[in-house]
């Protein structure tokens, strides 16, 4: 069974985000980049399925500039067998990303596609759902548990009301939540070995996909700074402050 897992290069979550001076977006020059944390969970789950003998091959795919090869090498060091880079220098919105992954899936014919539930740079949470719709495959989103048996994926997904268990007939699309697993640390031998694994580069222009964006960013602004809090000595003073702030 082949598993296709998607990875995205984003600003590292430890890095302080800075807005460009013209408000056109987020500053990415000379900023530390890393794999989207939810995608790390997706890669980890795919590799675990391979280690259990359920999957035979794990293929990682990324969309972006040549610098995304570094992100793919991280996936390879985690245990993926090969990588595909759909190379483009333009920003790709969720619907276009879903169409790209659809083309790759139709070529590779995986039995399972695993995506992070969202990317931390735009928090769209749309690509996995759109991909399942385009492929007409069943989907399980925000999963915190996964079991593969024969031609079925049993997933537990997190909802506002609690947990829901679904049985999906393969092939299927799933998106990972934080509690699915804890990604492994990369060992030096695996990092060295990853350099020998193949990465195929595919220009986006070869996929014949409409690349015109459906949404335009007008302006990006930083959130307003929060006011400092105050300490109160007792309940009476708390009530007085709430009255002064016209909250009571």
Order of alpha helices (4+ residues) and beta strands (2+ residues): beta-beta-beta-alpha-beta-alpha-beta-alpha-beta-alpha-beta-beta-beta-beta-alpha-beta-alpha
